[in-house]
Structures are given as structure tokens and as C-alpha cells.
């Protein structure tokens, strides 16, 4: 079974397993010069890091100042990092907390900023007199 995938995954798009959720941390307040490799190297002192990502502003092509670290299963790296706070990373204090899935809310489809329970008010029919009177009624 060489080169197999992670056990229990199945690839159904259901998101991370409960074990994986315990291994992933959010890191906020990153120094802007820190990249993926720098983040991975810095946090490897807490345990084996399997993935690191620095969130980037795609328009300005620079760090948004936060990222995520995934530690190896059963390594306890995430818990060690959380318990080691406050953490000074290259002269800047960073916040470390257990990552939570983004899809925990209902939604995920477009319409940014639109209220979830949006209802239109009924349009009240009015009568008007004047140059455009009756024009709208002829179109339904």
C-alpha cells in the first residue's frame, strides 16, 4: 500500500475529519514579511508541520497578516503552540488558536453582504396624474 492517501478520507468533500480539526491552528498578527516556509519553520518547534499557508491579498500581492498551520496527527503540536502563548514571532506578538471550519455557517454562495433573510416589501399601487399616468399599468 505504498503512496496511499490519508486514512478515512474518502474524498467526498465533507471537510476535515475531527482528528484533523485538532491539528490545525489559526495564526493571527503575522509579520508581513513571513511567507509559507518561514511560518512552517517557525512552528516546527511545536511538532511536525504537514502544511502551512499564509493568506495573501490577491490584489496587492502581500500577506493579509494571518495564516494556518496543520500539525501531524497525534503529535500534539497544535495544543503545544496554543499553550505556549504569548508567542513572539520576529518581534511581533502573534495569536494562536484552534482553527474552525469556514463552512460552519449556512451559505457559501455568492451574494456577499446580502442579508440571509431578505424579503422584499410589497410594492403599493398608487394612482398618479400627469404626463406618465397609466404608463406603468399598460406594462403590467
Secondary structure, 3 states (H helix, E strand, C coil): CCCCCCCCCCCCCCCCCHHHHCCEEEEECCCCCCCHHHHHHHHHHHCCEEEEEEEEECCCCEEEEEEEEEECCCCCHHHHHHHCCCEEECCEEEEEEECCCHHHCCCCCCCCCCCCCCCCCCCCCCCCCCCCCCCHHHHC
